[in-house]
Structures are given as structure tokens and as C-alpha cells.
Amino acid sequence: MLLRTKLSTFRYTYPKQAIARFPADPRDSARLMVLHRSTGTIEHRTVRDLVDYFHKGDCLVVNDTWVYPARLIGKKERTHAPIEVILARELSREDRLWEVLVEPARKVRIGNKIYFDNNRFYGEIVDNTTSRGRIVRFSYDGDLYKVAERIGSMVLPDYIQRPPEEGDKEWYQTIFANREKIGSLAPPTAGLHFTPELVQKLRHKGVHIVAIMLHIGLGIFERIEVEDLSKHTMSSEFFDVSAQAADTINRVLRHRHRVCAVGCSVARALEASALRTGMLKPTRGWTDRFIYPPYEFRIVQSLLTNFHPPNSPSLLVGAALADPELIMKAYRTAIKEGYRLFAYGDALLIV
């Protein structure tokens, strides 16, 4: 049991060419590995075969957060040196304060101003948070999300190793995304696999599709660095499980049907809202819930996820639902069988 709390249990190597640089087209043509918890059996299917693994009355819970293009390129005052600024979190609309990440960080100090959008507005550094983190007060008196939609680009993980493209603004958005729920730096990647046709087939079979929201924030950049997993702390992220969503999910649970989390962000939000009775309560707030084995899930019985990088918290969510040895067997199989990895890659269904 102690091995399950050690980071080294979940390390693995992979060929760089296995990293997906673009999504599958169409989205539901991505490969799907199905991992059966009870037997350890592995099947190789495609995402459009998801419908075969759910029954009438089951529930798929999706994340309807809207991803905004948070990566801005500005110019430092006087030197005009290019500075990358990632809008991580709005702290105060009234005071125009944001938490950001900057690169190169060594060139950005308190008091510096960075100009954007052909000098139409600037951001002044007012404090430091982490090595790359800064607090910025912007001169723009309005909705900076709208400005980002116009001049920003999506924040792609470093491992994709290409500049963001205009197409990423569409590719990096799930079909469930609600523009009224803007706030994610990155998508709930498991949700990227769905098409309207696949959703229609699931609903026709009687499967409930329920949306909740969790804004994926700075945690997307995190890699676990402590061998003892109990020492790791997640960044807090804002989530919302509505009364309507909770009612539907509770009804599914009472009738002993399955609840499948579409993505690790959904799993975290559901488990953060779970009652000791095994039911779900409507909840709106912040969570730093870190799920790693051993963990007893109260709501989630199945998980659709991607294949995640080593040392990433998302890998451990799958390991907590399945057995750690099983999840690593699945990852080794994925690499051997040529699955596409990470954010734009193929999918893993744990049933």
C-alpha cells in the first residue's frame, strides 16, 4: 500500500513522436483504450465506440468551462523587449488586477510596464508571487477577456513544441463549452473527443449528459516533484456544481446506474462536492482537491481521460480509480501500440 503513495511508481518514458501536435479529425475518430478494472482486460477501440460501454440511465458528466486565449505578447517599456504574459486569473475587475505568468521572468520586475495591442494599454507589475508569477494592474478599464479573445492565443503545453495557431482557438474548445463560463487556461481534454453526432447517439440510448464547471488554472502547469505524494499541494481552481446537475446525478446514483467523469477536472469537482452519504450536493467555490491512490471515490465510478505526462496530477486520478499497476500497464500498452499522447492525443476509458 505504501508504494501507492510514491511518485516513482508512476514514472514512465515515451518517444517524443508519440506526442500529438494536433487533434484527431473528426474528434471522435481518436483511438480509445478501454481498461476493465475488475479483470485488467484492455480493449482497443475508437472514441465513437463509447456508446457501447454505457446503458440507459447511466450518466456522463462533462465540464462546460470556456477556454480563453490567455497568452499575450507585449513589449517592455523603454527596451521594447518582447514579453510573454499568460493571464492566469482575474483577481479584481474593479482594481484591474490579474495574476499572470511572465517569460522571460528575469526581465520583469516590480514597477515595470508592459504594453499591449499596439500600445493601446499596459500592465504594471505590482508584486511577485512565484518565480514566474506576477500581480499586474492593467490600464484597460473593461473586460480583458474580450481583449484576449482578439489579440491572444491559446496556452499550449510546452511538450507540443510548436507555436500556437489560429486553429487552436477552435481545437482547444470542447463542444460543451459555454461562453458565459469563461475562465479556463486549458480545456478539459477528455471532452475534446466528443462530436454532436456522438452526443446524439449517447442521448438516443438514454444516457444522461450533465454539465458542471471547473476552470482549469495554473495547476495545468504543475508537475509533482515530491516522492511522498501526500506532501504535494494542488493549486486551487474555481468550480460550480449546480442544483440541477446534482439532482440528476443523485437520481442516477439512487437508481444504481453509473456516473462517468469526462476528465479529471470533472472528477475533482464531483468528489469535492460529495457528501458522506455518497450523494452529491450543489457546490460553488474553490477546490485544491488532490486525488491520488489510495483514494475511495464517492461519486465517480468510471473515468474518460487522456494519457497524461509523467509526474502530472491527472495521471494519478486514473491510478486512484484503477489499480496503480493496472494504470501503468495501460500506459505501457499505449506506447507499445502507438497511441497518441497528452492533450491532443487519444483517450482512455476506465470502466
DOLO-428099 format. One record per residue (C-alpha): residue number from 1; chain; x negated, y, z. Coordinates in steps of 0.02 Angstrom, whole numbers, plus 32768, in hexadecimal, padded with zeros to 4 digits. Layout:
<sites>
{site NUM, "A", {X, Y, Z}}
...
</sites>
This chain:
<sites>
{site 1, "A", {8000, 8000, 8000}}
{site 2, "A", {7F70, 8077, 8025}}
{site 3, "A", {7F34, 8069, 7F71}}
{site 4, "A", {7FD6, 80BA, 7F3B}}
{site 5, "A", {7FA4, 815D, 7F8D}}
{site 6, "A", {7EFB, 8168, 7F35}}
{site 7, "A", {7EE1, 81CF, 7E99}}
{site 8, "A", {7E62, 8156, 7E51}}
{site 9, "A", {7EED, 80D4, 7E3A}}
{site 10, "A", {7F35, 8140, 7DB0}}
{site 11, "A", {7E9B, 8173, 7D4E}}
{site 12, "A", {7E8B, 8136, 7C9B}}
{site 13, "A", {7E30, 8161, 7BFA}}
{site 14, "A", {7E7A, 8181, 7B4F}}
{site 15, "A", {7E3C, 81AC, 7AA0}}
{site 16, "A", {7E4F, 8264, 7A74}}
{site 17, "A", {7EA2, 8236, 79D0}}
{site 18, "A", {7F34, 81ED, 7A35}}
{site 19, "A", {7F68, 829C, 7A6D}}
{site 20, "A", {7FFF, 82D8, 7A09}}
{site 21, "A", {7FDF, 8385, 79BF}}
{site 22, "A", {808F, 8395, 7976}}
{site 23, "A", {8137, 8346, 79A3}}
{site 24, "A", {8187, 82B6, 7947}}
{site 25, "A", {81FD, 82E7, 78BA}}
{site 26, "A", {828B, 82C4, 78D2}}
{site 27, "A", {8278, 82CB, 798E}}
{site 28, "A", {82D0, 8227, 79B2}}
{site 29, "A", {825B, 81CA, 793C}}
{site 30, "A", {81D5, 81CD, 79C4}}
{site 31, "A", {81A2, 8124, 7A08}}
{site 32, "A", {81F0, 80E9, 7AAA}}
{site 33, "A", {81A0, 8070, 7B22}}
{site 34, "A", {821E, 801D, 7B97}}
{site 35, "A", {81D8, 7FE1, 7C3D}}
{site 36, "A", {8246, 7F6A, 7CA1}}
{site 37, "A", {8221, 7F7F, 7D5B}}
{site 38, "A", {8269, 7ED8, 7D91}}
{site 39, "A", {8206, 7E6A, 7D1A}}
{site 40, "A", {8175, 7ED6, 7CDF}}
{site 41, "A", {81AD, 7EB6, 7C2C}}
{site 42, "A", {817E, 7F39, 7BA9}}
{site 43, "A", {81E0, 7F59, 7B0A}}
{site 44, "A", {81B0, 7FC5, 7A76}}
{site 45, "A", {823F, 8028, 7A2A}}
{site 46, "A", {8264, 80D8, 79EB}}
{site 47, "A", {82BB, 8164, 7A49}}
{site 48, "A", {8359, 8153, 79E0}}
{site 49, "A", {836A, 80A5, 7A30}}
{site 50, "A", {838A, 80F6, 7ADA}}
{site 51, "A", {8442, 80D8, 7AC4}}
{site 52, "A", {8423, 801C, 7AD4}}
{site 53, "A", {83E7, 802F, 7B88}}
{site 54, "A", {847C, 808B, 7BD1}}
{site 55, "A", {852F, 805B, 7BF3}}
{site 56, "A", {85D3, 80B5, 7C03}}
{site 57, "A", {85D3, 8116, 7CA5}}
{site 58, "A", {8516, 812B, 7CAF}}
{site 59, "A", {84CE, 81DA, 7CBA}}
{site 60, "A", {843B, 8230, 7C66}}
{site 61, "A", {8406, 82CE, 7CC4}}
{site 62, "A", {83AC, 834F, 7C59}}
{site 63, "A", {8354, 83F3, 7C7D}}
{site 64, "A", {83A3, 8488, 7C22}}
{site 65, "A", {831B, 8507, 7C4C}}
{site 66, "A", {82E7, 857E, 7BC0}}
{site 67, "A", {822D, 8587, 7B97}}
{site 68, "A", {81EC, 8635, 7B71}}
{site 69, "A", {814D, 8660, 7B0E}}
{site 70, "A", {80EB, 8699, 7BA5}}
{site 71, "A", {8040, 86A9, 7B53}}
{site 72, "A", {8017, 875E, 7B29}}
{site 73, "A", {7F77, 87A3, 7ADF}}
{site 74, "A", {7F49, 8851, 7B1C}}
{site 75, "A", {7EB5, 88C6, 7B15}}
{site 76, "A", {7E56, 8903, 7BAB}}
{site 77, "A", {7E4E, 89BF, 7BBF}}
{site 78, "A", {7DAE, 8A14, 7B84}}
{site 79, "A", {7D55, 8975, 7B47}}
{site 80, "A", {7DEB, 8936, 7AE1}}
{site 81, "A", {7DB3, 8885, 7B08}}
{site 82, "A", {7E3C, 8805, 7AE3}}
{site 83, "A", {7E8C, 87BD, 7B80}}
{site 84, "A", {7F04, 872B, 7B86}}
{site 85, "A", {7F90, 8746, 7C04}}
{site 86, "A", {800C, 86BD, 7C30}}
{site 87, "A", {80AC, 86FF, 7C80}}
{site 88, "A", {80BF, 867D, 7D08}}
{site 89, "A", {814B, 86C3, 7D74}}
{site 90, "A", {81AD, 8764, 7D86}}
{site 91, "A", {819D, 879C, 7E3B}}
{site 92, "A", {8205, 883C, 7E38}}
{site 93, "A", {8267, 8886, 7DA6}}
{site 94, "A", {827B, 8928, 7E08}}
{site 95, "A", {81C1, 893B, 7E2B}}
{site 96, "A", {818F, 88F0, 7D82}}
{site 97, "A", {811D, 8873, 7DD9}}
{site 98, "A", {80E8, 87CC, 7D8E}}
{site 99, "A", {8076, 873F, 7DBF}}
{site 100, "A", {8006, 8718, 7D2B}}
{site 101, "A", {7F70, 86B2, 7CF6}}
{site 102, "A", {7EE4, 870A, 7C98}}
{site 103, "A", {7E55, 86D1, 7C28}}
{site 104, "A", {7DC6, 86F9, 7C2D}}
{site 105, "A", {7DE6, 8715, 7CE7}}
{site 106, "A", {7D38, 8759, 7D0B}}
{site 107, "A", {7D5F, 87F4, 7CA4}}
{site 108, "A", {7E02, 881E, 7CFC}}
{site 109, "A", {7DF9, 8877, 7DA3}}
{site 110, "A", {7E6D, 88D9, 7E14}}
{site 111, "A", {7E91, 8983, 7DC9}}
{site 112, "A", {7E74, 894C, 7D14}}
{site 113, "A", {7EFA, 8971, 7C93}}
{site 114, "A", {7F23, 88FE, 7C02}}
{site 115, "A", {7F84, 8944, 7B6E}}
{site 116, "A", {8002, 88E4, 7B05}}
{site 117, "A", {806F, 88F6, 7A6B}}
{site 118, "A", {8003, 8978, 7A14}}
{site 119, "A", {7FEE, 89DA, 7AB6}}
{site 120, "A", {80AA, 89EB, 7AD2}}
{site 121, "A", {8095, 89B2, 7B87}}
{site 122, "A", {8011, 8976, 7BFF}}
{site 123, "A", {7FFA, 890A, 7C98}}
{site 124, "A", {7F92, 8944, 7D2C}}
{site 125, "A", {7F3D, 88C2, 7D9A}}
{site 126, "A", {7F71, 88E1, 7E4E}}
{site 127, "A", {7F36, 8842, 7EA6}}
{site 128, "A", {7EE0, 8799, 7E92}}
{site 129, "A", {7F33, 86F4, 7EBC}}
{site 130, "A", {7EC2, 8666, 7E7E}}
{site 131, "A", {7E26, 865F, 7E12}}
{site 132, "A", {7E8F, 8682, 7D77}}
{site 133, "A", {7F29, 86C6, 7DCD}}
{site 134, "A", {7F55, 877E, 7DD9}}
{site 135, "A", {7FE7, 87EB, 7E0F}}
{site 136, "A", {8011, 886A, 7D87}}
{site 137, "A", {8080, 8904, 7D87}}
{site 138, "A", {80BF, 8926, 7CD8}}
{site 139, "A", {80E8, 89D1, 7C95}}
{site 140, "A", {8177, 8986, 7C30}}
{site 141, "A", {821B, 89AF, 7C86}}
{site 142, "A", {828D, 8928, 7C43}}
{site 143, "A", {829E, 8870, 7C1E}}
{site 144, "A", {81EF, 8831, 7BFE}}
{site 145, "A", {8233, 8787, 7BCA}}
{site 146, "A", {827B, 87DA, 7B2D}}
{site 147, "A", {81D3, 8829, 7B06}}
{site 148, "A", {817E, 8780, 7B1C}}
{site 149, "A", {81FB, 8731, 7AA3}}
{site 150, "A", {81C0, 87AE, 7A20}}
{site 151, "A", {8105, 87B9, 7A3B}}
{site 152, "A", {80D9, 871E, 7AA1}}
{site 153, "A", {80AF, 866B, 7A76}}
{site 154, "A", {80D2, 85C8, 7ACE}}
{site 155, "A", {8058, 858D, 7B54}}
{site 156, "A", {8014, 84EC, 7B0B}}
{site 157, "A", {7FAA, 8478, 7B78}}
{site 158, "A", {7EF0, 8483, 7B5A}}
{site 159, "A", {7EEA, 83CE, 7B21}}
{site 160, "A", {7F4E, 83F3, 7A82}}
{site 161, "A", {7EB4, 8450, 7A43}}
{site 162, "A", {7F03, 84C1, 79C3}}
{site 163, "A", {7F44, 8573, 79C9}}
{site 164, "A", {7FFE, 8589, 79E9}}
{site 165, "A", {8065, 8595, 794A}}
{site 166, "A", {8109, 85ED, 7929}}
{site 167, "A", {815A, 8542, 7919}}
{site 168, "A", {8132, 851C, 79CE}}
{site 169, "A", {81BB, 8595, 7A03}}
{site 170, "A", {8237, 8518, 79BB}}
{site 171, "A", {81D7, 8477, 79DA}}
{site 172, "A", {81BA, 84A3, 7A92}}
{site 173, "A", {8274, 84B8, 7AB5}}
{site 174, "A", {82EC, 842B, 7ADC}}
{site 175, "A", {8399, 8424, 7A8D}}
{site 176, "A", {83E0, 8437, 7B3D}}
{site 177, "A", {8388, 84DD, 7B5F}}
{site 178, "A", {83FB, 8569, 7B98}}
{site 179, "A", {83BC, 8617, 7B6B}}
{site 180, "A", {8414, 865A, 7C06}}
{site 181, "A", {839C, 85EE, 7C6E}}
{site 182, "A", {82F8, 8636, 7C32}}
{site 183, "A", {8262, 8616, 7CA1}}
{site 184, "A", {81F5, 8580, 7C70}}
{site 185, "A", {8140, 8588, 7C39}}
{site 186, "A", {8151, 84DC, 7BE9}}
{site 187, "A", {81DE, 8468, 7BB7}}
{site 188, "A", {821E, 83D0, 7C13}}
{site 189, "A", {81C4, 8366, 7B92}}
{site 190, "A", {8233, 82CC, 7BA0}}
{site 191, "A", {82C4, 8338, 7B65}}
{site 192, "A", {8266, 8363, 7AC4}}
{site 193, "A", {8290, 82B6, 7A7F}}
{site 194, "A", {834C, 82D4, 7A71}}
{site 195, "A", {83AD, 8302, 79D6}}
{site 196, "A", {8465, 8332, 79C8}}
{site 197, "A", {8485, 828B, 7972}}
{site 198, "A", {8439, 8228, 7A02}}
{site 199, "A", {849B, 828A, 7A83}}
{site 200, "A", {853B, 826B, 7A21}}
{site 201, "A", {851A, 81AF, 7A1E}}
{site 202, "A", {84FB, 81AC, 7ADA}}
{site 203, "A", {8599, 820D, 7AFF}}
{site 204, "A", {85FD, 81A0, 7A88}}
{site 205, "A", {85C4, 810B, 7AF0}}
{site 206, "A", {8606, 815F, 7B8C}}
{site 207, "A", {855F, 819A, 7BD4}}
{site 208, "A", {8568, 823D, 7C35}}
{site 209, "A", {84EC, 82C5, 7C05}}
{site 210, "A", {84D8, 833A, 7C99}}
{site 211, "A", {846B, 83D6, 7C9B}}
{site 212, "A", {840D, 841D, 7D30}}
{site 213, "A", {8381, 849E, 7D2D}}
{site 214, "A", {82CE, 84A5, 7D6A}}
{site 215, "A", {8257, 852B, 7D2A}}
{site 216, "A", {81B0, 84D8, 7D06}}
{site 217, "A", {812B, 854D, 7D47}}
{site 218, "A", {8073, 8551, 7D74}}
{site 219, "A", {807A, 849C, 7DAA}}
{site 220, "A", {806D, 846E, 7CF1}}
{site 221, "A", {7FB5, 84A1, 7CF9}}
{site 222, "A", {7F92, 843B, 7D96}}
{site 223, "A", {7F23, 83A3, 7D9F}}
{site 224, "A", {7F17, 8344, 7E42}}
{site 225, "A", {7E68, 8351, 7E89}}
{site 226, "A", {7E78, 82F8, 7F31}}
{site 227, "A", {7E62, 823D, 7F40}}
{site 228, "A", {7EE0, 8237, 7FCE}}
{site 229, "A", {7F82, 8265, 7F76}}
{site 230, "A", {7FD4, 8299, 8019}}
{site 231, "A", {7F5E, 832F, 801A}}
{site 232, "A", {7F9B, 8375, 7F73}}
{site 233, "A", {8013, 8409, 7F72}}
{site 234, "A", {8083, 8430, 7EDE}}
{site 235, "A", {80A9, 84E0, 7EA3}}
{site 236, "A", {815B, 8513, 7ECC}}
{site 237, "A", {81D8, 8519, 7E3D}}
{site 238, "A", {8288, 8561, 7E37}}
{site 239, "A", {8319, 84E9, 7E16}}
{site 240, "A", {83D6, 84E5, 7E14}}
{site 241, "A", {8448, 844F, 7E26}}
{site 242, "A", {84F8, 8491, 7E0E}}
{site 243, "A", {8592, 8454, 7E6A}}
{site 244, "A", {85D8, 8411, 7DC7}}
{site 245, "A", {8539, 83AF, 7DA2}}
{site 246, "A", {8532, 836B, 7E53}}
{site 247, "A", {85E9, 8334, 7E4B}}
{site 248, "A", {85CF, 82D4, 7DA9}}
{site 249, "A", {852F, 8280, 7DE6}}
{site 250, "A", {857F, 8251, 7E8C}}
{site 251, "A", {8612, 8205, 7E31}}
{site 252, "A", {8599, 819D, 7DC9}}
{site 253, "A", {853F, 8164, 7E67}}
{site 254, "A", {85E1, 8136, 7EC0}}
{site 255, "A", {8613, 80C9, 7E2D}}
{site 256, "A", {8568, 8075, 7E33}}
{site 257, "A", {8532, 80AE, 7D88}}
{site 258, "A", {8481, 80E3, 7D60}}
{site 259, "A", {8437, 8192, 7D6C}}
{site 260, "A", {83A6, 81AD, 7CF4}}
{site 261, "A", {8338, 8248, 7D08}}
{site 262, "A", {8300, 828C, 7C60}}
{site 263, "A", {8256, 82CA, 7C95}}
{site 264, "A", {81F4, 82DC, 7D36}}
{site 265, "A", {8235, 838C, 7D53}}
{site 266, "A", {82E5, 8345, 7D5C}}
{site 267, "A", {82AC, 82BC, 7DD3}}
{site 268, "A", {825E, 833C, 7E47}}
{site 269, "A", {82F8, 83AC, 7E47}}
{site 270, "A", {836E, 831B, 7E67}}
{site 271, "A", {8307, 82D3, 7EF4}}
{site 272, "A", {82F3, 8380, 7F42}}
{site 273, "A", {83B2, 838C, 7F45}}
{site 274, "A", {83D3, 82DD, 7F8A}}
{site 275, "A", {8430, 82C0, 802C}}
{site 276, "A", {8402, 8234, 80A4}}
{site 277, "A", {84A6, 81E1, 8073}}
{site 278, "A", {8460, 81C5, 7FC4}}
{site 279, "A", {84D2, 8248, 7F79}}
{site 280, "A", {84A5, 82EC, 7F24}}
{site 281, "A", {84CB, 839A, 7F68}}
{site 282, "A", {84D4, 8439, 7F00}}
{site 283, "A", {8430, 8494, 7F1D}}
{site 284, "A", {83DF, 8533, 7EDC}}
{site 285, "A", {8331, 8565, 7F14}}
{site 286, "A", {827A, 8538, 7F0F}}
{site 287, "A", {8228, 848F, 7F1C}}
{site 288, "A", {8175, 8454, 7F2E}}
{site 289, "A", {81AE, 839E, 7F34}}
{site 290, "A", {811A, 832E, 7F08}}
{site 291, "A", {8151, 827E, 7EDB}}
{site 292, "A", {80CC, 81F7, 7EE3}}
{site 293, "A", {80CB, 813F, 7F16}}
{site 294, "A", {8106, 80FE, 7F8A}}
{site 295, "A", {81A8, 815F, 7F7A}}
{site 296, "A", {825D, 812A, 7F93}}
{site 297, "A", {82CD, 817D, 7F13}}
{site 298, "A", {837B, 81AB, 7F4F}}
{site 299, "A", {83C9, 81E5, 7EAC}}
{site 300, "A", {835C, 81B3, 7E18}}
{site 301, "A", {8368, 80FF, 7DDD}}
{site 302, "A", {831D, 810F, 7D31}}
{site 303, "A", {82A3, 8189, 7CE1}}
{site 304, "A", {8281, 81C3, 7C30}}
{site 305, "A", {81D7, 8214, 7C28}}
{site 306, "A", {813F, 822E, 7BBA}}
{site 307, "A", {8091, 81E8, 7BCD}}
{site 308, "A", {8038, 8267, 7C3A}}
{site 309, "A", {7F80, 8294, 7C52}}
{site 310, "A", {7F17, 8245, 7CDB}}
{site 311, "A", {7F1E, 829C, 7D84}}
{site 312, "A", {7FC4, 82EF, 7D59}}
{site 313, "A", {8055, 82F3, 7DD4}}
{site 314, "A", {80CE, 82B8, 7D4D}}
{site 315, "A", {8072, 8213, 7D37}}
{site 316, "A", {808F, 81F0, 7DEF}}
{site 317, "A", {814B, 8208, 7DE4}}
{site 318, "A", {8153, 8174, 7D6D}}
{site 319, "A", {80DD, 8112, 7DDD}}
{site 320, "A", {814F, 8134, 7E72}}
{site 321, "A", {81E8, 80F0, 7E17}}
{site 322, "A", {8190, 805A, 7DCC}}
{site 323, "A", {8101, 7FFE, 7E1F}}
{site 324, "A", {8057, 8057, 7E0E}}
{site 325, "A", {800D, 7FBD, 7DBE}}
{site 326, "A", {809E, 7FB4, 7D45}}
{site 327, "A", {808F, 806A, 7D12}}
{site 328, "A", {7FD6, 8058, 7CF0}}
{site 329, "A", {7FF9, 7FBA, 7C8D}}
{site 330, "A", {8074, 8021, 7C25}}
{site 331, "A", {7FF1, 80A8, 7C07}}
{site 332, "A", {7F6D, 802B, 7BD4}}
{site 333, "A", {7FE9, 7FDB, 7B5D}}
{site 334, "A", {8018, 8084, 7B14}}
{site 335, "A", {7F62, 80AA, 7AEC}}
{site 336, "A", {7F46, 7FFD, 7AA3}}
{site 337, "A", {7FE3, 8008, 7A37}}
{site 338, "A", {7FBD, 80B7, 79F6}}
{site 339, "A", {8045, 811B, 7A4E}}
{site 340, "A", {8038, 81D8, 7A3F}}
{site 341, "A", {8012, 8227, 7AE7}}
{site 342, "A", {8045, 82BD, 7B51}}
{site 343, "A", {80B9, 8352, 7B32}}
{site 344, "A", {80DE, 8336, 7A79}}
{site 345, "A", {80C7, 827A, 7A86}}
{site 346, "A", {8130, 81DE, 7A96}}
{site 347, "A", {81A5, 81AB, 7B23}}
{site 348, "A", {81AC, 812F, 7BB2}}
{site 349, "A", {8250, 80EF, 7BF9}}
{site 350, "A", {8249, 809E, 7CA4}}
{site 351, "A", {82E3, 8034, 7CC6}}
</sites>
